[in-house]
Amino acid sequence: MNAGRYGVKRILMVVALLIGVAIAAPVSAGVPLDTVKAQVESVLATLRDPSLKGEAGIKAKKEKIRLTSQKMFDFVELSKRTLGQNWNTFSQEQRREFVDLYRSLLEDAYAEKITAYTNEKVNFTKEVPLAENTVEVQSTVVTKTAEIPIYYRVIKRENDWKIYDVVIEGVSLIANYRSQFREILANNPPEKLLETLRKKVGKG
């Protein structure tokens, strides 16, 4: 399983940017675009915080990400959509373990990318309803060399908007991992994927 396939690294960088903002502005019910916009603007300020420099500062940022990611993301929804029909082949216990391992895999990956964003400008354009209680917030990140379209897919859970996918230049975070996991599950039982993930995140 190669998490460095096309699009994953860039997606993880942006996921890191979005997750970090939860420290200053937790997701709340309301207008999705305004909510996500406030989050991204806040995280840019956090990443530029002069008190979080050097090795200690980077470590602090990573730790904050790990503590807040569970509040920002609906990892169960993310996991179900990533596995697709294969979700039904997992037992309840296997599902719980998969969600935990998948979360750890993503946290480990995007925690390493958190310092990549400092001076980017983010322009929000519109929100597009996808289905009942799900919305896609569309934006563009303007770097020194390119304009990158980034779409945040959120789902309403009680009084919160939870992120379940991030799409960068047409490439979905969950679609990337879905193709990788599907290859493993094509000729193997769920336990094989769990074993692979345990090794990947150092739990096996």
N, CA and C atoms as an extended XYZ file, in Angstrom:
612
Properties=species:S:1:pos:R:3:atomname:S:1:resname:S:1:resid:I:1 pbc="F F F"
N         0.862       -1.202        0.000 N   MET     1
C         0.000        0.000        0.000 CA  MET     1
C         0.882        1.230        0.000 C   MET     1
N         0.700        2.080       -0.979 N   ASN     2
C         1.565        3.246       -1.130 CA  ASN     2
C         0.773        4.524       -0.972 C   ASN     2
N         0.875        5.162        0.207 N   ALA     3
C         0.117        6.389        0.470 CA  ALA     3
C         0.668        7.567       -0.288 C   ALA     3
N         1.773        7.361       -1.032 N   GLY     4
C         2.361        8.452       -1.784 CA  GLY     4
C         1.879        8.508       -3.220 C   GLY     4
N         0.827        7.761       -3.548 N   ARG     5
C         0.294        7.780       -4.900 CA  ARG     5
C        -0.227        9.156       -5.259 C   ARG     5
N        -0.553        9.317       -6.541 N   TYR     6
C        -0.965       10.633       -7.058 CA  TYR     6
C        -2.016       11.298       -6.196 C   TYR     6
N        -1.704       12.513       -5.802 N   GLY     7
C        -2.691       13.325       -5.099 CA  GLY     7
C        -2.690       13.203       -3.600 C   GLY     7
N        -2.241       12.110       -3.032 N   VAL     8
C        -2.373       11.905       -1.595 CA  VAL     8
C        -1.557       12.907       -0.800 C   VAL     8
N        -0.306       13.133       -1.173 N   LYS     9
C         0.538       14.054       -0.412 CA  LYS     9
C        -0.053       15.455       -0.394 C   LYS     9
N        -0.500       15.913       -1.559 N   ARG    10
C        -1.072       17.261       -1.620 CA  ARG    10
C        -2.354       17.325       -0.798 C   ARG    10
N        -3.183       16.300       -0.887 N   ILE    11
C        -4.420       16.267       -0.111 CA  ILE    11
C        -4.116       16.306        1.375 C   ILE    11
N        -3.154       15.516        1.812 N   LEU    12
C        -2.831       15.457        3.234 CA  LEU    12
C        -2.335       16.795        3.746 C   LEU    12
N        -1.620       17.544        2.917 N   MET    13
C        -1.166       18.868        3.333 CA  MET    13
C        -2.344       19.770        3.637 C   MET    13
N        -3.337       19.728        2.762 N   VAL    14
C        -4.491       20.597        2.953 CA  VAL    14
C        -5.349       20.103        4.104 C   VAL    14
N        -5.454       18.795        4.257 N   VAL    15
C        -6.186       18.251        5.399 CA  VAL    15
C        -5.538       18.731        6.687 C   VAL    15
N        -4.207       18.737        6.712 N   ALA    16
C        -3.492       19.218        7.891 CA  ALA    16
C        -3.834       20.663        8.180 C   ALA    16
N        -3.883       21.472        7.142 N   LEU    17
C        -4.218       22.885        7.301 CA  LEU    17
C        -5.602       23.038        7.915 C   LEU    17
N        -6.549       22.279        7.401 N   LEU    18
C        -7.927       22.413        7.858 CA  LEU    18
C        -8.098       21.917        9.278 C   LEU    18
N        -7.459       20.802        9.609 N   ILE    19
C        -7.613       20.232       10.936 CA  ILE    19
C        -7.027       21.140       12.000 C   ILE    19
N        -5.886       21.737       11.714 N   GLY    20
C        -5.240       22.577       12.703 CA  GLY    20
C        -6.108       23.700       13.203 C   GLY    20
N        -7.030       24.172       12.375 N   VAL    21
C        -7.853       25.305       12.761 CA  VAL    21
C        -8.838       24.985       13.868 C   VAL    21
N        -9.093       23.714       14.085 N   ALA    22
C       -10.075       23.354       15.106 CA  ALA    22
C        -9.668       23.850       16.483 C   ALA    22
N        -8.396       24.104       16.669 N   ILE    23
C        -7.912       24.615       17.943 CA  ILE    23
C        -8.569       25.945       18.272 C   ILE    23
N        -8.738       26.792       17.250 N   ALA    24
C        -9.264       28.134       17.481 CA  ALA    24
C       -10.739       28.272       17.154 C   ALA    24
N       -11.251       27.428       16.232 N   ALA    25
C       -12.631       27.604       15.792 CA  ALA    25
C       -13.297       26.271       15.503 C   ALA    25
N       -13.859       25.605       16.520 N   PRO    26
C       -14.524       24.330       16.315 CA  PRO    26
C       -15.675       24.475       15.324 C   PRO    26
N       -15.922       23.403       14.561 N   VAL    27
C       -17.019       23.425       13.615 CA  VAL    27
C       -18.337       23.492       14.372 C   VAL    27
N       -19.250       24.344       13.916 N   SER    28
C       -20.560       24.443       14.543 CA  SER    28
C       -21.610       24.538       13.463 C   SER    28
N       -22.871       24.248       13.842 N   ALA    29
C       -23.946       24.304       12.877 CA  ALA    29
C       -24.124       25.729       12.395 C   ALA    29
N       -24.487       25.889       11.146 N   GLY    30
C       -24.653       27.212       10.572 CA  GLY    30
C       -24.424       27.124        9.092 C   GLY    30
N       -23.963       28.191        8.480 N   VAL    31
C       -23.664       28.175        7.059 CA  VAL    31
C       -22.323       27.476        6.845 C   VAL    31
N       -22.294       26.364        6.122 N   PRO    32
C       -21.050       25.605        5.956 CA  PRO    32
C       -19.892       26.433        5.412 C   PRO    32
N       -20.135       27.249        4.379 N   LEU    33
C       -19.052       28.028        3.784 CA  LEU    33
C       -18.443       28.976        4.802 C   LEU    33
N       -19.282       29.694        5.531 N   ASP    34
C       -18.773       30.635        6.529 CA  ASP    34
C       -17.999       29.913        7.621 C   ASP    34
N       -18.491       28.737        7.984 N   THR    35
C       -17.832       27.955        9.030 CA  THR    35
C       -16.438       27.522        8.595 C   THR    35
N       -16.350       26.934        7.410 N   VAL    36
C       -15.058       26.467        6.914 CA  VAL    36
C       -14.110       27.637        6.671 C   VAL    36
N       -14.634       28.741        6.142 N   LYS    37
C       -13.805       29.918        5.885 CA  LYS    37
C       -13.177       30.430        7.170 C   LYS    37
N       -13.970       30.522        8.224 N   ALA    38
C       -13.451       30.996        9.504 CA  ALA    38
C       -12.372       30.063       10.030 C   ALA    38
N       -12.564       28.772        9.812 N   GLN    39
C       -11.597       27.785       10.280 CA  GLN    39
C       -10.261       27.933        9.568 C   GLN    39
N       -10.306       28.042        8.258 N   VAL    40
C        -9.072       28.137        7.482 CA  VAL    40
C        -8.318       29.425        7.795 C   VAL    40
N        -9.037       30.528        7.912 N   GLU    41
C        -8.386       31.797        8.236 CA  GLU    41
C        -7.728       31.738        9.614 C   GLU    41
N        -8.364       31.050       10.530 N   SER    42
C        -7.807       30.926       11.874 CA  SER    42
C        -6.557       30.057       11.901 C   SER    42
N        -6.573       28.967       11.132 N   VAL    43
C        -5.419       28.076       11.165 CA  VAL    43
C        -4.201       28.729       10.533 C   VAL    43
N        -4.410       29.578        9.524 N   LEU    44
C        -3.273       30.287        8.939 CA  LEU    44
C        -2.595       31.162        9.984 C   LEU    44
N        -3.408       31.774       10.833 N   ALA    45
C        -2.846       32.595       11.908 CA  ALA    45
C        -2.092       31.720       12.904 C   ALA    45
N        -2.642       30.537       13.164 N   THR    46
C        -1.994       29.609       14.091 CA  THR    46
C        -0.644       29.154       13.556 C   THR    46
N        -0.600       28.849       12.257 N   LEU    47
C         0.642       28.373       11.654 CA  LEU    47
C         1.718       29.449       11.610 C   LEU    47
N         1.295       30.714       11.645 N   ARG    48
C         2.266       31.811       11.632 CA  ARG    48
C         2.637       32.266       13.041 C   ARG    48
N         2.082       31.626       14.028 N   ASP    49
C         2.320       32.013       15.418 CA  ASP    49
C         3.818       31.961       15.725 C   ASP    49
N         4.444       33.095       16.032 N   PRO    50
C         5.890       33.128       16.278 CA  PRO    50
C         6.319       32.339       17.515 C   PRO    50
N         5.364       32.039       18.385 N   SER    51
C         5.711       31.292       19.595 CA  SER    51
C         5.807       29.789       19.332 C   SER    51
N         5.388       29.360       18.135 N   LEU    52
C         5.421       27.936       17.799 CA  LEU    52
C         6.453       27.673       16.711 C   LEU    52
N         7.701       27.975       17.044 N   LYS    53
C         8.798       27.763       16.106 CA  LYS    53
C         9.737       26.685       16.617 C   LYS    53
N        10.574       26.219       15.725 N   GLY    54
C        11.549       25.222       16.107 CA  GLY    54
C        10.924       23.865       16.343 C   GLY    54
N        11.722       22.952       16.817 N   GLU    55
C        11.275       21.577       17.032 CA  GLU    55
C        10.131       21.496       18.034 C   GLU    55
N        10.238       22.270       19.111 N   ALA    56
C         9.193       22.250       20.138 CA  ALA    56
C         7.870       22.784       19.592 C   ALA    56
N         7.954       23.832       18.768 N   GLY    57
C         6.749       24.413       18.190 CA  GLY    57
C         6.059       23.462       17.236 C   GLY    57
N         6.847       22.792       16.407 N   ILE    58
C         6.289       21.829       15.464 CA  ILE    58
C         5.640       20.672       16.213 C   ILE    58
N         6.298       20.224       17.270 N   LYS    59
C         5.756       19.133       18.068 CA  LYS    59
C         4.426       19.536       18.692 C   LYS    59
N         4.350       20.778       19.156 N   ALA    60
C         3.118       21.275       19.766 CA  ALA    60
C         1.985       21.322       18.744 C   ALA    60
N         2.291       21.750       17.524 N   LYS    61
C         1.280       21.808       16.471 CA  LYS    61
C         0.750       20.411       16.159 C   LYS    61
N         1.670       19.466       16.038 N   LYS    62
C         1.271       18.098       15.725 CA  LYS    62
C         0.384       17.518       16.818 C   LYS    62
N         0.739       17.792       18.058 N   GLU    63
C        -0.039       17.262       19.172 CA  GLU    63
C        -1.434       17.864       19.190 C   GLU    63
N        -1.531       19.156       18.905 N   LYS    64
C        -2.846       19.797       18.864 CA  LYS    64
C        -3.708       19.198       17.755 C   LYS    64
N        -3.082       18.873       16.652 N   ILE    65
C        -3.809       18.264       15.541 CA  ILE    65
C        -4.389       16.921       15.958 C   ILE    65
N        -3.578       16.117       16.609 N   ARG    66
C        -4.034       14.793       17.028 CA  ARG    66
C        -5.203       14.891       18.008 C   ARG    66
N        -5.156       15.880       18.863 N   LEU    67
C        -6.197       16.033       19.878 CA  LEU    67
C        -7.502       16.570       19.301 C   LEU    67
N        -7.404       17.338       18.224 N   THR    68
C        -8.600       17.988       17.681 CA  THR    68
C        -9.192       17.297       16.459 C   THR    68
N        -8.442       16.437       15.812 N   SER    69
C        -8.924       15.818       14.576 CA  SER    69
C       -10.195       15.007       14.787 C   SER    69
N       -10.315       14.391       15.953 N   GLN    70
C       -11.508       13.594       16.221 CA  GLN    70
C       -12.760       14.463       16.301 C   GLN    70
N       -12.595       15.723       16.674 N   LYS    71
C       -13.736       16.633       16.745 CA  LYS    71
C       -14.099       17.172       15.364 C   LYS    71
N       -13.098       17.315       14.507 N   MET    72
C       -13.316       17.910       13.195 CA  MET    72
C       -13.899       16.930       12.186 C   MET    72
N       -13.428       15.687       12.224 N   PHE    73
C       -13.806       14.707       11.214 CA  PHE    73
C       -14.823       13.704       11.726 C   PHE    73
N       -15.671       13.254       10.825 N   ASP    74
C       -16.545       12.119       11.101 CA  ASP    74
C       -15.814       10.903       10.540 C   ASP    74
N       -14.980       10.287       11.370 N   PHE    75
C       -14.141        9.199       10.894 CA  PHE    75
C       -14.928        7.939       10.558 C   PHE    75
N       -16.073        7.754       11.189 N   VAL    76
C       -16.908        6.602       10.842 CA  VAL    76
C       -17.464        6.778        9.433 C   VAL    76
N       -17.992        7.966        9.153 N   GLU    77
C       -18.517        8.246        7.812 CA  GLU    77
C       -17.400        8.156        6.778 C   GLU    77
N       -16.254        8.710        7.111 N   LEU    78
C       -15.101        8.666        6.219 CA  LEU    78
C       -14.700        7.219        5.936 C   LEU    78
N       -14.704        6.396        6.976 N   SER    79
C       -14.317        4.988        6.841 CA  SER    79
C       -15.308        4.216        5.984 C   SER    79
N       -16.591        4.434        6.220 N   LYS    80
C       -17.628        3.747        5.447 CA  LYS    80
C       -17.534        4.098        3.970 C   LYS    80
N       -17.331        5.368        3.681 N   ARG    81
C       -17.246        5.796        2.288 CA  ARG    81
C       -15.958        5.312        1.626 C   ARG    81
N       -14.899        5.188        2.396 N   THR    82
C       -13.642        4.694        1.841 CA  THR    82
C       -13.742        3.216        1.486 C   THR    82
N       -14.327        2.429        2.361 N   LEU    83
C       -14.449        0.993        2.114 CA  LEU    83
C       -15.557        0.655        1.121 C   LEU    83
N       -16.566        1.521        1.020 N   GLY    84
C       -17.669        1.243        0.113 CA  GLY    84
C       -18.399       -0.027        0.506 C   GLY    84
N       -18.690       -0.878       -0.459 N   GLN    85
C       -19.416       -2.117       -0.190 CA  GLN    85
C       -18.635       -3.055        0.715 C   GLN    85
N       -17.320       -2.920        0.734 N   ASN    86
C       -16.508       -3.788        1.593 CA  ASN    86
C       -16.800       -3.569        3.071 C   ASN    86
N       -17.364       -2.400        3.414 N   TRP    87
C       -17.726       -2.125        4.808 CA  TRP    87
C       -18.641       -3.218        5.348 C   TRP    87
N       -19.513       -3.750        4.508 N   ASN    88
C       -20.482       -4.763        4.931 CA  ASN    88
C       -19.842       -6.112        5.209 C   ASN    88
N       -18.614       -6.313        4.757 N   THR    89
C       -17.933       -7.584        4.999 CA  THR    89
C       -17.163       -7.579        6.315 C   THR    89
N       -17.086       -6.428        6.964 N   PHE    90
C       -16.389       -6.309        8.243 CA  PHE    90
C       -17.365       -6.560        9.388 C   PHE    90
N       -16.897       -7.258       10.412 N   SER    91
C       -17.710       -7.429       11.617 CA  SER    91
C       -17.717       -6.110       12.385 C   SER    91
N       -18.576       -6.002       13.391 N   GLN    92
C       -18.632       -4.778       14.192 CA  GLN    92
C       -17.278       -4.487       14.837 C   GLN    92
N       -16.646       -5.530       15.354 N   GLU    93
C       -15.337       -5.355       15.989 CA  GLU    93
C       -14.292       -4.929       14.968 C   GLU    93
N       -14.334       -5.521       13.778 N   GLN    94
C       -13.383       -5.159       12.728 CA  GLN    94
C       -13.608       -3.728       12.251 C   GLN    94
N       -14.860       -3.309       12.209 N   ARG    95
C       -15.167       -1.933       11.807 CA  ARG    95
C       -14.578       -0.941       12.797 C   ARG    95
N       -14.762       -1.233       14.078 N   ARG    96
C       -14.228       -0.333       15.108 CA  ARG    96
C       -12.714       -0.231       15.005 C   ARG    96
N       -12.069       -1.371       14.797 N   GLU    97
C       -10.607       -1.349       14.687 CA  GLU    97
C       -10.168       -0.624       13.415 C   GLU    97
N       -10.895       -0.842       12.327 N   PHE    98
C       -10.535       -0.165       11.080 CA  PHE    98
C       -10.618        1.348       11.234 C   PHE    98
N       -11.696        1.836       11.843 N   VAL    99
C       -11.853        3.279       12.043 CA  VAL    99
C       -10.680        3.827       12.849 C   VAL    99
N       -10.299        3.113       13.901 N   ASP   100
C        -9.190        3.554       14.751 CA  ASP   100
C        -7.865        3.556       13.984 C   ASP   100
N        -7.608        2.489       13.225 N   LEU   101
C        -6.355        2.391       12.478 CA  LEU   101
C        -6.292        3.402       11.338 C   LEU   101
N        -7.405        3.583       10.667 N   TYR   102
C        -7.468        4.538        9.550 CA  TYR   102
C        -7.247        5.956       10.059 C   TYR   102
N        -7.858        6.264       11.203 N   ARG   103
C        -7.653        7.583       11.808 CA  ARG   103
C        -6.176        7.783       12.141 C   ARG   103
N        -5.554        6.783       12.721 N   SER   104
C        -4.133        6.877       13.070 CA  SER   104
C        -3.273        7.047       11.825 C   SER   104
N        -3.619        6.329       10.756 N   LEU   105
C        -2.873        6.435        9.507 CA  LEU   105
C        -2.918        7.858        8.971 C   LEU   105
N        -4.109        8.448        8.962 N   LEU   106
C        -4.260        9.812        8.459 CA  LEU   106
C        -3.576       10.819        9.370 C   LEU   106
N        -3.728       10.635       10.677 N   GLU   107
C        -3.101       11.558       11.626 CA  GLU   107
C        -1.590       11.545       11.478 C   GLU   107
N        -1.011       10.349       11.362 N   ASP   108
C         0.438       10.241       11.203 CA  ASP   108
C         0.898       10.920        9.918 C   ASP   108
N         0.109       10.749        8.856 N   ALA   109
C         0.493       11.302        7.557 CA  ALA   109
C         0.388       12.816        7.525 C   ALA   109
N        -0.776       13.354        7.935 N   TYR   110
C        -0.926       14.810        7.806 CA  TYR   110
C        -0.244       15.591        8.913 C   TYR   110
N         0.085       14.914       10.023 N   ALA   111
C         0.828       15.599       11.082 CA  ALA   111
C         2.202       16.025       10.575 C   ALA   111
N         2.747       15.236        9.639 N   GLU   112
C         4.055       15.552        9.075 CA  GLU   112
C         3.986       16.710        8.082 C   GLU   112
N         2.777       17.053        7.642 N   LYS   113
C         2.621       18.090        6.622 CA  LYS   113
C         2.208       19.445        7.198 C   LYS   113
N         1.962       19.528        8.493 N   ILE   114
C         1.336       20.706        9.077 CA  ILE   114
C         2.128       21.986        8.857 C   ILE   114
N         3.439       21.885        8.757 N   THR   115
C         4.246       23.103        8.606 CA  THR   115
C         4.395       23.546        7.152 C   THR   115
N         3.750       22.861        6.232 N   ALA   116
C         3.907       23.185        4.810 CA  ALA   116
C         3.183       24.459        4.411 C   ALA   116
N         2.174       24.848        5.181 N   TYR   117
C         1.375       26.025        4.830 CA  TYR   117
C         1.623       27.179        5.795 C   TYR   117
N         2.017       28.327        5.240 N   THR   118
C         2.236       29.512        6.075 CA  THR   118
C         1.760       30.797        5.409 C   THR   118
N         1.942       30.916        4.116 N   ASN   119
C         1.648       32.187        3.451 CA  ASN   119
C         0.610       32.095        2.332 C   ASN   119
N        -0.116       31.007        2.266 N   GLU   120
C        -1.088       30.849        1.202 CA  GLU   120
C        -2.339       31.700        1.437 C   GLU   120
N        -2.942       32.123        0.352 N   LYS   121
C        -4.202       32.855        0.410 CA  LYS   121
C        -5.318       31.902        0.009 C   LYS   121
N        -6.421       31.941        0.733 N   VAL   122
C        -7.538       31.046        0.451 CA  VAL   122
C        -8.762       31.857        0.051 C   VAL   122
N        -9.292       31.574       -1.131 N   ASN   123
C       -10.502       32.238       -1.607 CA  ASN   123
C       -11.661       31.248       -1.616 C   ASN   123
N       -12.748       31.598       -0.943 N   PHE   124
C       -13.927       30.741       -0.924 CA  PHE   124
C       -14.934       31.247       -1.946 C   PHE   124
N       -15.500       30.329       -2.717 N   THR   125
C       -16.381       30.724       -3.814 CA  THR   125
C       -17.849       30.410       -3.565 C   THR   125
N       -18.147       29.171       -3.234 N   LYS   126
C       -19.550       28.820       -3.037 CA  LYS   126
C       -19.680       27.491       -2.306 C   LYS   126
N       -20.909       27.184       -1.909 N   GLU   127
C       -21.209       25.881       -1.337 CA  GLU   127
C       -22.266       25.216       -2.209 C   GLU   127
N       -22.089       23.922       -2.426 N   VAL   128
C       -22.976       23.166       -3.306 CA  VAL   128
C       -23.607       22.011       -2.536 C   VAL   128
N       -24.936       21.976       -2.424 N   PRO   129
C       -25.595       20.853       -1.751 CA  PRO   129
C       -25.317       19.560       -2.516 C   PRO   129
N       -24.953       18.510       -1.798 N   LEU   130
C       -24.677       17.222       -2.423 CA  LEU   130
C       -25.835       16.255       -2.232 C   LEU   130
N       -26.339       16.214       -1.025 N   ALA   131
C       -27.467       15.355       -0.674 CA  ALA   131
C       -28.020       15.903        0.635 C   ALA   131
N       -28.975       15.197        1.208 N   GLU   132
C       -29.546       15.670        2.464 CA  GLU   132
C       -28.467       15.756        3.541 C   GLU   132
N       -28.315       16.932        4.126 N   ASN   133
C       -27.366       17.170        5.215 CA  ASN   133
C       -25.898       17.067        4.804 C   ASN   133
N       -25.607       17.098        3.518 N   THR   134
C       -24.212       17.114        3.066 CA  THR   134
C       -24.006       18.261        2.086 C   THR   134
N       -22.867       18.935        2.240 N   VAL   135
C       -22.561       20.117        1.434 CA  VAL   135
C       -21.093       20.094        1.026 C   VAL   135
N       -20.813       20.615       -0.157 N   GLU   136
C       -19.433       20.770       -0.605 CA  GLU   136
C       -19.085       22.252       -0.607 C   GLU   136
N       -18.113       22.623        0.210 N   VAL   137
C       -17.647       24.006        0.268 CA  VAL   137
C       -16.461       24.133       -0.678 C   VAL   137
N       -16.594       24.989       -1.680 N   GLN   138
C       -15.567       25.112       -2.711 CA  GLN   138
C       -14.662       26.316       -2.454 C   GLN   138
N       -13.368       26.105       -2.642 N   SER   139
C       -12.395       27.173       -2.422 CA  SER   139
C       -11.195       26.990       -3.334 C   SER   139
N       -10.322       27.984       -3.326 N   THR   140
C        -9.073       27.921       -4.081 CA  THR   140
C        -7.944       28.411       -3.190 C   THR   140
N        -6.871       27.640       -3.116 N   VAL   141
C        -5.677       28.058       -2.388 CA  VAL   141
C        -4.708       28.653       -3.399 C   VAL   141
N        -4.311       29.887       -3.166 N   VAL   142
C        -3.413       30.587       -4.082 CA  VAL   142
C        -1.996       30.554       -3.519 C   VAL   142
N        -1.110       29.847       -4.205 N   THR   143
C         0.292       29.781       -3.806 CA  THR   143
C         1.107       30.683       -4.726 C   THR   143
N         2.409       30.678       -4.542 N   LYS   144
C         3.277       31.512       -5.377 CA  LYS   144
C         3.329       31.012       -6.815 C   LYS   144
N         3.033       29.745       -7.000 N   THR   145
C         3.180       29.155       -8.331 CA  THR   145
C         1.895       28.614       -8.947 C   THR   145
N         0.826       28.505       -8.160 N   ALA   146
C        -0.389       27.906       -8.713 CA  ALA   146
C        -1.620       28.258       -7.894 C   ALA   146
N        -2.784       28.021       -8.508 N   GLU   147
C        -4.059       28.136       -7.816 CA  GLU   147
C        -4.661       26.736       -7.737 C   GLU   147
N        -4.861       26.267       -6.519 N   ILE   148
C        -5.287       24.889       -6.311 CA  ILE   148
C        -6.738       24.842       -5.840 C   ILE   148
N        -7.644       24.239       -6.632 N   PRO   149
C        -9.034       24.116       -6.195 CA  PRO   149
C        -9.160       23.072       -5.092 C   PRO   149
N        -9.798       23.464       -4.009 N   ILE   150
C        -9.968       22.578       -2.864 CA  ILE   150
C       -11.425       22.591       -2.432 C   ILE   150
N       -12.027       21.416       -2.377 N   TYR   151
C       -13.421       21.294       -1.981 CA  TYR   151
C       -13.508       20.489       -0.685 C   TYR   151
N       -14.206       21.055        0.294 N   TYR   152
C       -14.378       20.401        1.588 CA  TYR   152
C       -15.790       19.824        1.652 C   TYR   152
N       -15.922       18.549        1.836 N   ARG   153
C       -17.227       17.915        1.934 CA  ARG   153
C       -17.569       17.689        3.402 C   ARG   153
N       -18.692       18.250        3.801 N   VAL   154
C       -19.083       18.192        5.208 CA  VAL   154
C       -20.478       17.604        5.338 C   VAL   154
N       -20.733       17.008        6.481 N   ILE   155
C       -22.024       16.410        6.768 CA  ILE   155
C       -22.520       16.930        8.110 C   ILE   155
N       -23.795       17.197        8.214 N   LYS   156
C       -24.353       17.733        9.452 CA  LYS   156
C       -24.671       16.598       10.405 C   LYS   156
N       -24.112       16.683       11.593 N   ARG   157
C       -24.341       15.702       12.648 CA  ARG   157
C       -24.866       16.437       13.866 C   ARG   157
N       -26.152       16.330       14.143 N   GLU   158
C       -26.787       17.039       15.250 CA  GLU   158
C       -26.501       18.535       15.115 C   GLU   158
N       -25.690       19.103       15.990 N   ASN   159
C       -25.414       20.538       15.937 CA  ASN   159
C       -24.058       20.875       15.324 C   ASN   159
N       -23.408       19.899       14.711 N   ASP   160
C       -22.069       20.111       14.164 CA  ASP   160
C       -22.002       19.790       12.677 C   ASP   160
N       -21.072       20.450       11.996 N   TRP   161
C       -20.705       20.080       10.633 CA  TRP   161
C       -19.398       19.312       10.725 C   TRP   161
N       -19.387       18.082       10.224 N   LYS   162
C       -18.200       17.239       10.282 CA  LYS   162
C       -17.651       17.001        8.878 C   LYS   162
N       -16.353       17.030        8.768 N   ILE   163
C       -15.702       16.787        7.483 CA  ILE   163
C       -15.604       15.287        7.235 C   ILE   163
N       -15.962       14.867        6.029 N   TYR   164
C       -15.805       13.453        5.692 CA  TYR   164
C       -14.977       13.241        4.421 C   TYR   164
N       -14.587       14.323        3.762 N   ASP   165
C       -13.724       14.186        2.590 CA  ASP   165
C       -13.166       15.550        2.195 C   ASP   165
N       -12.000       15.531        1.566 N   VAL   166
C       -11.382       16.733        1.009 CA  VAL   166
C       -10.958       16.387       -0.412 C   VAL   166
N       -11.343       17.233       -1.367 N   VAL   167
C       -11.046       16.976       -2.776 CA  VAL   167
C       -10.100       18.057       -3.295 C   VAL   167
N        -8.921       17.639       -3.757 N   ILE   168
C        -7.911       18.567       -4.251 CA  ILE   168
C        -7.708       18.340       -5.740 C   ILE   168
N        -7.960       19.374       -6.536 N   GLU   169
C        -7.800       19.278       -7.991 CA  GLU   169
C        -8.532       18.065       -8.549 C   GLU   169
N        -9.718       17.812       -8.024 N   GLY   170
C       -10.534       16.709       -8.508 CA  GLY   170
C       -10.186       15.358       -7.924 C   GLY   170
N        -9.195       15.312       -7.050 N   VAL   171
C        -8.769       14.044       -6.452 CA  VAL   171
C        -9.233       13.979       -5.002 C   VAL   171
N       -10.027       12.973       -4.699 N   SER   172
C       -10.612       12.814       -3.370 CA  SER   172
C        -9.696       12.039       -2.436 C   SER   172
N        -9.632       12.500       -1.192 N   LEU   173
C        -8.851       11.792       -0.175 CA  LEU   173
C        -9.335       10.360       -0.028 C   LEU   173
N       -10.653       10.179        0.150 N   ILE   174
C       -11.164        8.829        0.373 CA  ILE   174
C       -11.074        7.976       -0.894 C   ILE   174
N       -11.177        8.590       -2.063 N   ALA   175
C       -11.073        7.822       -3.305 CA  ALA   175
C        -9.677        7.245       -3.471 C   ALA   175
N        -8.660        8.014       -3.084 N   ASN   176
C        -7.284        7.525       -3.159 CA  ASN   176
C        -7.091        6.290       -2.291 C   ASN   176
N        -7.529        6.389       -1.049 N   TYR   177
C        -7.355        5.255       -0.148 CA  TYR   177
C        -8.285        4.110       -0.501 C   TYR   177
N        -9.468        4.426       -1.036 N   ARG   178
C       -10.402        3.373       -1.427 CA  ARG   178
C        -9.762        2.444       -2.452 C   ARG   178
N        -9.083        3.017       -3.437 N   SER   179
C        -8.459        2.196       -4.476 CA  SER   179
C        -7.354        1.320       -3.899 C   SER   179
N        -6.626        1.849       -2.934 N   GLN   180
C        -5.550        1.074       -2.316 CA  GLN   180
C        -6.107       -0.063       -1.463 C   GLN   180
N        -7.125        0.253       -0.657 N   PHE   181
C        -7.717       -0.768        0.206 CA  PHE   181
C        -8.445       -1.828       -0.618 C   PHE   181
N        -9.064       -1.400       -1.718 N   ARG   182
C        -9.807       -2.334       -2.565 CA  ARG   182
C        -8.881       -3.385       -3.157 C   ARG   182
N        -7.662       -2.982       -3.503 N   GLU   183
C        -6.694       -3.930       -4.047 CA  GLU   183
C        -6.392       -5.028       -3.036 C   GLU   183
N        -6.256       -4.625       -1.776 N   ILE   184
C        -5.953       -5.599       -0.728 CA  ILE   184
C        -7.140       -6.513       -0.480 C   ILE   184
N        -8.339       -5.942       -0.478 N   LEU   185
C        -9.541       -6.713       -0.149 CA  LEU   185
C       -10.067       -7.541       -1.316 C   LEU   185
N        -9.560       -7.293       -2.506 N   ALA   186
C       -10.053       -8.011       -3.683 CA  ALA   186
C        -9.888       -9.519       -3.541 C   ALA   186
N        -8.764       -9.932       -2.967 N   ASN   187
C        -8.490      -11.366       -2.836 CA  ASN   187
C        -8.121      -11.762       -1.411 C   ASN   187
N        -8.479      -10.893       -0.459 N   ASN   188
C        -8.141      -11.168        0.937 CA  ASN   188
C        -9.302      -10.799        1.851 C   ASN   188
N        -9.368      -11.414        3.030 N   PRO   189
C       -10.414      -11.075        3.997 CA  PRO   189
C       -10.092       -9.755        4.691 C   PRO   189
N       -11.049       -9.167        5.406 N   PRO   190
C       -10.820       -7.906        6.118 CA  PRO   190
C        -9.603       -7.931        7.034 C   PRO   190
N        -9.340       -9.077        7.636 N   GLU   191
C        -8.221       -9.176        8.573 CA  GLU   191
C        -6.897       -8.821        7.910 C   GLU   191
N        -6.768       -9.109        6.620 N   LYS   192
C        -5.531       -8.797        5.906 CA  LYS   192
C        -5.310       -7.295        5.842 C   LYS   192
N        -6.367       -6.536        5.579 N   LEU   193
C        -6.241       -5.077        5.547 CA  LEU   193
C        -5.921       -4.543        6.929 C   LEU   193
N        -6.575       -5.088        7.945 N   LEU   194
C        -6.309       -4.650        9.314 CA  LEU   194
C        -4.859       -4.932        9.694 C   LEU   194
N        -4.369       -6.089        9.299 N   GLU   195
C        -2.975       -6.445        9.582 CA  GLU   195
C        -2.025       -5.463        8.903 C   GLU   195
N        -2.323       -5.105        7.664 N   THR   196
C        -1.496       -4.157        6.921 CA  THR   196
C        -1.484       -2.796        7.601 C   THR   196
N        -2.658       -2.349        8.045 N   LEU   197
C        -2.756       -1.046        8.703 CA  LEU   197
C        -2.063       -1.048       10.060 C   LEU   197
N        -2.169       -2.155       10.788 N   ARG   198
C        -1.494       -2.241       12.092 CA  ARG   198
C         0.003       -2.031       11.921 C   ARG   198
N         0.575       -2.666       10.922 N   LYS   199
C         2.005       -2.522       10.661 CA  LYS   199
C         2.330       -1.094       10.230 C   LYS   199
N         1.438       -0.522        9.432 N   LYS   200
C         1.658        0.824        8.912 CA  LYS   200
C         1.712        1.858       10.027 C   LYS   200
N         0.854        1.710       11.031 N   VAL   201
C         0.780        2.709       12.106 CA  VAL   201
C         1.509        2.259       13.368 C   VAL   201
N         2.220        1.127       13.271 N   GLY   202
C         3.007        0.670       14.408 CA  GLY   202
C         2.212        0.037       15.520 C   GLY   202
N         1.074       -0.588       15.173 N   LYS   203
C         0.252       -1.248       16.188 CA  LYS   203
C         0.186       -2.756       15.962 C   LYS   203
N         1.114       -3.245       15.178 N   GLY   204
C         1.085       -4.665       14.893 CA  GLY   204
C         2.486       -5.222       14.694 C   GLY   204
